[in-house]
Amino acid sequence: MTNQEIEQLVDKYIDGVATESERKRLLEWYRLNLQEDTVWFSDSSNERQEVKNRMKAKMQAAVANRATSLRSTKDSSIKRNAWIAAAVAIFVSISLWIGLKKNESVDQGQSLYVSHQASADTTENRYINLPDSSVVILRYGASLEMISDFGGNTREVRLVGEGYFDIKRDESKPFIVYAGNIKTIVLGTAFTIKSRNDGKQVQVTVQRGKVRVEQEKKILSELIADQQLGIDIDAATTTQQAVHADEELVWTASDLDFEEMPFGELAGRLSRRYGVAITFKNDALSGCPVTGMFKGTEKIDDVLSTLCAVRNARFNKLADGSFVIDGKGCN
C-alpha cells in the first residue's frame, strides 16, 4: 500500500468508519510490516528514540482530545473504549512509520537503517528480499540490519545470529556482511554466516562463488564453494576446512516440512516467513490438509504454486503484493 492509502485507512480506523475488510487489511499490513521490520533515518544513535518520544507525546494529546469527544456521544460502551485503545496503539506505530518513510533520499552523513528480525519465540525462519533482489533467509532468533541504502558504492548489512545469503552479482557494488568485527565481502554468491556470543565466534560457509573474509582490514581467508572458515575472536584463532555446504543449509527448510497441516495454518506460517498477506477466497479450502517439504530457499510464488497444484486450487497475486487462494475445498 502507498503512504496515502495507509493514512486513509488509519483515519477511517480511528474515526470508527472503517469497514471490516478495511480493518483486516490495515491490521494485516501492520502485523507484517511493523512488528518485524522498522524503517528509519538516523544521523545519531539517539535519533530513533527521540522520534518515538515526539510521536508518543503527539498521540497522547490526540488521544486526550479523542476521549473528550467520545464522552460527549451516546456510545460509551466498554467495548468501544477497548476498540479505541487498540486503534490508538496501532496508530502510534503507523504514524511513526509514515512520518519517517516519507523521506525518499538519504542526506549526506546519514545512513538508512532497515532491520529485519526473525522471531526467537518460534522455530520459524524469515525470507527477505533485499532492494538489489538479493535474498536472505534468517534463522529464527537472528536479525539483519541494512547499514547502507544500496545506492552507493557498496551494499552493506550487519548480521546477528545465522543467515543464508544468495547475493545478486554486481561487480561495481560489493556486498559486505558485518558479523561482530568480521567482514565478509562478496560480488555475487551464496553462503551462510553464523555469528554467536556477540560476534566473538563467527563461521562462514560458501555454497557457491567466492568470498573474502577480513578482520580489521586484515584478510583472514578467501573461500570458494564447499569451504568453511571458523573464527574465534577471544582465542585469536581461525580454522578453515572443506565441508559439504548444502549440509550447513538444512535449517533453511526446518519450518517448511509439514504433514497433514490445515492449509490455513500453513498459509499463516508462510505469511510470517515471507512477509506477505495470504488469504482464502473460499474459507472451506483453508481447512484442507496438506503435506509437503521444501528446501527453504524457494520464492513464495513457487511454494504456493506447488501447494495449489496439490490441492487443486489456484492463487492470484494482487498489486499490493498479497496473495489470494481459491478452490473448491477438500473434495
N, C-alpha and C positions, 0 to 999 in steps of 0.2 A: 504493500500500500504506500501511496505517496504521503508526505507530511500533511498535505491539505486534507486528504481523506481521513487520516488518523485524527486530526484536530476536529473534524466534523463529527466523527463518531464519539470522541471524548465529550464534546459539547452535548450531544444527544444523551449520552450515558449519564452525565452529571444532572442534566435537566429532567431526567426520567422519561424521555420520549423515545428512547431507542427501542427498536423492535427486538424481538427475541433473536432473530437472525443477526442483527447488528451487534447485539451484546455478545453473542457467541463469537462473532468474527473478531471483535476487539479483544476479548479475553484470550482467544486463541493466539492472536498476534502478540499480545503481552507475554503470554506464557513462553512462546517460542523465542522471542527476541529480547525480553527484558530480564528474565530470570537467569539466563545463562550468558548472554552477550551484553556488554556495555561499551558504548562508544563515547569518547570524549576528547576534547582538545586540551592540551596542557602545556604550559611553559614553566610550571613549578610543581614540586611534589605536593603542595597543599591546594592546588587549584581545584581538583576534583571535589575535595571535601568542602571547600569554600562555596562552590556552586551548589552543592547539595544543601548546605546550610541556608543559602539565599532562597532556594526553591522551597525549602521547608517553611521558612518564615512567610513567604508569599502565600503558600497554601493554607497555613494556619489562619491567616487573615481572611482568605477566601472562604474557608470552612465556617468561620465565625459568622460571616455575612450570610452564607447559605443557611446556616442553622436558624438565624434570626428570622429569615424569610419563611422558612418552613414552619416555624412555630405559629406563624400567623395564618396558616392554612388549616383546613379541616382534617387533612390526612396527617396524623401524627403518631401512627401506629409504631410499635416496636419493630415490626418487620421492615418498615420504610427506613427507620433510623439505622437499622443494621445494613440495609442496602446502601444508604448514603455513606456509611463508614467504609464499606467495600469500594464504592465508587471513588471516594477520596484517596484511598490507598493506591488504587491503580492510576488515578490521575496524577498524583505526585510523581510517580515513576515515569509515566508517559510524557508529562510536561518537561521533565528533566531531559529526557531523550530527545524530544522535538527541539527544544531550545538549543541544544548543543549540536544536533545533527544538521541544523540549517547552515552551518559553516561548511562550505564546499571546497575550501582550499586550506592549506597549511601555511601559515606565515613563517617567514624565515626565523629560525631559532626555536620553532615549536615542533612537537612530534605528535603524530596521530597514534592513539592507542586504541586497539580493539582487542578485548580479552575474551577468550572462549574457555569455558570451564566444563569439564566432564564431571558429572556428579560422583562424589565419593560415597554417597549413601546407597548406590546400587552397583551392579556389575555391568551396567550399560556403557558402551563406548560412544564416542561422538565423531561424526563425519563432518568435515569442514571444507568448504570451497573457498579458497583464498582469492583475492582480487585478480591475480595473474592466472587464474584457472588451475593453479596447483591444488593438490588435495592433501589434507592432514587428517589422520584418524587419531584421536586422543583416547588413550586407555583410561578407564574410569579412575577418577581421582586426580587426573593430570590437568594442567592448564597451559594455555598458549597465549602469548601477548605479542601483537604486532608492534614493533618499535620503529617502523618507517612506513610511509604511505605507499610504498612500492612505486612511486612516481620518480624517484631519484636514480642514483647510480647503483643502488643495491636494494635487495629485498631482505629485510631483517625481522626476525621473530625471536622471542625468548620462551623457552620450554621449561616447565617444572613437571616432573613425572616422566611418563613414557608416551612417545608418539611415533606414528609411522608417517613418513613424508614421501609423496610422489610429486616431484617438482617439475614444472614445465620448463623446458630448456630455454634459456635466454643468455647468450654469451656476453651481452652488454650489461647485464644486471645480475651479478652473482647472488645466490640465495644463501643467507647466513643464519644459522641457528645458534643461539647462545644457551648454554646449559651450565649454570654456575659461571666460572671464568673460562670454560671451554668453548671454543668457537669452531663450528663445522661449516665449511664453505663448499658450495656446490654450484654447478651451472644448470644441470638437469639430470636428475637421477632418482632412485627410490632407495630409502634407507630408514632405519629406526634409530632413535636415540632414547636412552633410559637414563634419567637423572635422579639420584637418590641422595638422602642425607644432606639436603640443602645444597645440592650441586657438588658435594665432596666426592661422590662416586658417579662417574659418567661412563656409559657404554654406547659405542657407535657401531652399528652393523649395516653393511651395504648389501642391498639386494641386487642392484644393477647400477652401472655407471661408475663414477669415481668421485670421492670427496677428499677434502683436506681438513685435517683436524689440528687446531692450534690452541696454545695456551699462552696468553700474554705475548702475542706476536711471535712466539717460538713454535715452529712446525713440529708437531709430535709424530705425525704419520700421514701418508696418502694411501687411502684404502680403495680397493676395487671390489667387484662383486664377490660375495661369499667370504669377505674378510671382516674381522671384528677387532675393535680396539677398546680395551678397558683402561680407565684412568682412575687412580686413587690419589686425590689431591693431598690428603694428610700424609700418606706414606710416600708421596712423590714418586710413584711407580706407574708404569704403563705396561700392558700386556696385549700383544697382538697375536691373533690366531685365525686359522681357517675354520669356517663354520658353514652349515647349510642355512643360508639366510632365511629361507622360507619357514624353517622350523622356529625361527625367532618371531614369526608373524602370526602364529596360531591364535594369539589373543585377540587379533582383529576380528575373528569370527566367533568369539565366545558368546556374544549376545545375539547371534543370528543362527543358532542351532535350536530348533523348536519342534515339538511333536504334539499333534492334536491341539494346537493352541487356537482359541477363537480368533477369527480374522480381525475383529475389532480390537482385541487386546494386542495383537501383533501390530496393527496399524498404529496404535498408541506408542508402542516401542519404537517403530520406525520414525514416527513423528518426532520423538525426542532425539533420536540418534542423528537424523539428517536435518533437523531444524526446519521442518516444513509441516503445514497443516494437511491432514488426510481425513476425509470424511466419507460417509457412505450415503449414496442416494437411496438405496434400499436397505433399511435397517436390518432386515432379515438376513442379509448377507454377512453382517458383522458377527453373527453367532456361529457361522460355519467354521468347522475345524480345519486347520491347515498344518501340514508337516513339511519341513524342509531344512536345508542347511546351505549357507552361503560362505564365501571366502572372507567377506567383511570389507573388501576393497571395491565392491561394485557400487555403481551410481544408483540412486533411489529409483530412477526410471527403469533400470534393468531389473531391480528387485521386484518392483510392482508388476512389471511385465510378466515375469515368471510366476508370481503368485496368482495373478489374474488368470493366466492360462490354466493353472491347476484347478481353479475354482470356476472356470467357465464364466469369467467376469471380464470387465474392461475398465480402463481408467482414463480420465481426462486431466490434463494439466492446464490449470487456469492461468490467466495473465499475471496474477499476483504470486505465482509460484506454488500455489496449493494444489492438491490433488483430490479428485472426486472419483470414487469407485462405485460401479453399478453392475448389477447382475440379478439373476432370478432367485438367488438364495442357495440353499444347500442341495436341492434336487438336481 
